Amino acid sequence: MPVIDENRSWHVNYRSRRYSIARALQRCGCCGQLTPVVAVVLPPGHETLAFDEDADEESAAADVWEIAEVSALLFFIEYFPEAVQGRLQGVSQHYQLGHAEAGPLYWTNQCSFCGAEQDDFELFCEPEGAFSPISEEAAALIRLHEVLEPFEAEAGGYADAPELFDPARRK
């Protein structure tokens, strides 16, 4: 299994006082089996780091934390603390650092049958992906586990949670 480069400087761009772990099933594009997948869901009120494109490159003070009004899903996650890693791997041993074809390693779901990495784009961005339901029936199949602990991450993908995915609608 790949190892995180401990000497790398992480640039946390998402944080929250709490988070949820979502569990669903996705059909593996490699073997065709339904495999369990997990995702991080941030609640309304989480913070996102906005970069000031007009600031000079050396000025980190120009970056501003903005408060999000809606829930969001993170993907292409390169870093989160060991406590979060442990929680996610406790829910799914098939959530691991993956081999990005070009670019940095990031956390991916892997098929529990054949080991193939499950494409984050398909899970989060394609209609009817495991975490992009288009019907109330599909949304009802997603299980959420709230974690009342702080969260931070460096992630390259961020999507507003679909309205049907909103935990408040599902209680």
Beta strands, then each sheet from edge to edge (+ up, - down):
strand 1: 14-16
strand 2: 19-27
strand 3: 34-42
strand 4: 47-50
strand 5: 64-67
strand 6: 72-79
strand 7: 95-98
strand 8: 106-110
strand 9: 117-118
strand 10: 143-147
strand 11: 151-160
sheet 1: 5+ 4- 1+ 11- 6+ 3- 2+ 10-
sheet 2: 7+ 8- 9+
end
